Amino acid sequence: MNLREWMNQNSAAVTIIAVVLLLISLGVIIMTLTPNNPSRIVDVYFMDTADEALFTAKSDQLPPVTAPSGKEGVRAFVFSCGDCGDKASQFVGWLETYTAEAKAAISAPMDDPEAGMASYELIENGHMVCDPVSKRWVMANSEHGFKIMDMIQTKCGEGMPTPCFPGR
């Protein structure tokens, strides 16, 4: 008896083997595509509110942080119209910070679902962005907040701005 005849006579066993192999293959694919450390910490730009100088801190730090001047430091989203290595082409697209209440809510454990919903609103309302030119802080999820973050699309003419990170 050849393999084809055996498969025809044992179609249930062949189906089970095929499904098992499919599940194993899907598991391998998912494990391969899932990052080992989904919250990778990298260096990002912050701006010192005292002198508007950029400095580097880790991405896991929520703004405001203590800047080198001792004043507040806020997250600065830096972009370039060309190569990020060319400091002359870099610009700050927007600044980001959190109110003290929102920062505390982010750091607090979320054990109670009702407290979690209140915390979510507190965080959303306390997530602030600022146009670096006007220096006016608004809620990130407001219409004006979205406009601030969208303004960078026109800074490079026809090209798209490139996000820049320290050391890259």
C-alpha positions in Angstrom: 0.0 0.0 0.0 1.4 3.4 -0.9 1.1 6.6 1.0 -1.8 8.0 -1.1 -3.9 4.9 -0.4 -3.1 5.0 3.3 -4.1 8.7 3.4 -7.4 8.0 1.6 -8.2 5.2 4.0 -7.2 7.2 7.1 -8.6 10.6 6.3 -9.5 11.4 10.0 -5.9 10.8 11.1 -4.5 12.8 8.3 -6.9 15.7 9.1 -5.8 15.6 12.8 -2.1 15.6 11.9 -2.7 18.5 9.5 -4.5 20.6 12.1 -1.8 19.8 14.7 1.0 20.9 12.3 -1.0 24.0 11.4 -1.3 25.0 15.1 2.4 24.3 15.7 3.3 26.5 12.7 1.0 29.3 13.9 2.6 29.1 17.4 6.1 29.4 15.9 5.1 32.4 13.8 3.4 34.2 16.7 6.4 33.5 19.0 8.8 34.8 16.3 6.9 38.0 15.7 6.2 38.8 19.3 9.0 41.0 20.7 10.8 39.7 23.8 10.6 43.1 25.5 7.6 45.0 24.2 8.3 48.1 26.2 11.9 48.8 25.1 13.4 51.8 26.9 15.3 54.1 24.6 16.8 57.6 24.9 14.4 60.4 23.9 14.6 64.2 23.8 13.3 66.4 26.6 13.4 70.2 26.7 14.5 72.2 29.8 11.8 74.8 30.4 14.3 77.2 32.0 16.4 77.7 28.8 14.7 75.7 26.1 17.8 73.5 25.7 17.3 69.9 24.6 18.6 67.1 26.8 18.4 63.3 26.8 16.5 61.1 29.2 15.0 57.6 29.1 11.6 57.0 27.5 10.2 55.4 30.6 10.3 58.8 32.4 7.0 60.6 32.4 7.2 64.4 32.0 7.7 66.7 33.8 11.1 65.5 34.9 13.9 67.4 36.6 15.9 69.1 33.9 19.7 69.8 34.1 18.9 73.4 35.3 16.8 72.0 38.2 13.6 73.3 36.6 11.0 71.2 34.8 11.8 69.2 31.7 9.1 68.3 29.2 9.2 65.6 26.5 10.2 67.1 23.1 9.3 65.4 19.9 12.1 66.2 17.5 11.9 65.8 13.7 14.0 66.5 10.7 13.3 67.3 7.1 16.4 65.5 6.0 18.9 63.4 7.9 18.6 63.4 11.7 22.3 63.6 11.9 22.1 67.1 10.5 21.3 69.2 13.6 20.5 72.2 11.4 17.5 70.4 9.8 16.0 69.3 13.1 13.0 71.0 14.7 10.8 70.4 17.7 7.4 69.4 16.5 5.6 69.6 19.9 6.2 69.3 23.6 4.4 66.9 25.9 3.8 66.8 29.7 1.3 65.5 32.3 -0.4 67.3 35.1 0.7 66.2 38.6 -2.6 64.4 39.1 -2.4 62.5 35.8 1.2 61.5 36.4 0.2 60.1 39.9 -2.7 58.2 38.3 -0.4 56.6 35.7 1.9 55.5 38.5 -0.9 54.1 40.7 -1.8 50.4 40.6 -5.1 49.7 38.8 -6.7 47.1 41.0 -10.2 48.6 41.2 -12.1 48.8 37.8 -14.1 51.8 39.0 -11.0 53.7 40.1 -9.4 52.6 36.8 -12.1 54.4 34.8 -11.8 57.6 36.9 -8.0 57.3 36.5 -8.4 57.0 32.7 -10.3 60.2 32.5 -7.8 61.9 34.8 -5.0 60.8 32.6 -6.7 61.8 29.4 -7.5 65.2 30.7 -4.0 65.7 32.2 -2.1 64.6 29.0 -0.9 68.0 27.6 0.8 69.1 24.4 2.2 72.4 23.4 3.3 74.1 20.2 6.9 75.1 20.9 6.3 78.5 19.3 3.2 79.6 21.1 4.0 77.9 24.4 0.3 77.3 25.0 -0.5 74.0 26.7 -3.7 72.2 25.7 -5.1 68.7 26.2 -3.5 66.2 23.8 -6.9 64.7 22.9 -8.5 68.0 22.1 -9.0 69.4 18.6 -6.3 72.0 19.2 -4.0 69.2 20.5 -4.4 67.2 17.4 -3.8 70.3 15.2 -0.5 70.9 17.1 0.7 67.3 16.4 -0.5 67.5 12.7 1.3 70.8 12.1 4.6 69.0 11.5 3.2 67.5 8.3 3.6 70.9 6.5 7.1 71.7 7.8 9.0 69.8 5.1 7.2 70.9 2.0 6.4 67.8 -0.1 8.5 65.4 2.1 7.5 63.7 5.3 9.3 64.7 8.5 11.5 62.0 10.0 11.3 61.4 13.8 14.7 61.9 15.4 16.1 60.1 18.5 19.3 60.9 20.4 22.4 59.0 19.1 20.7 57.8 15.9 
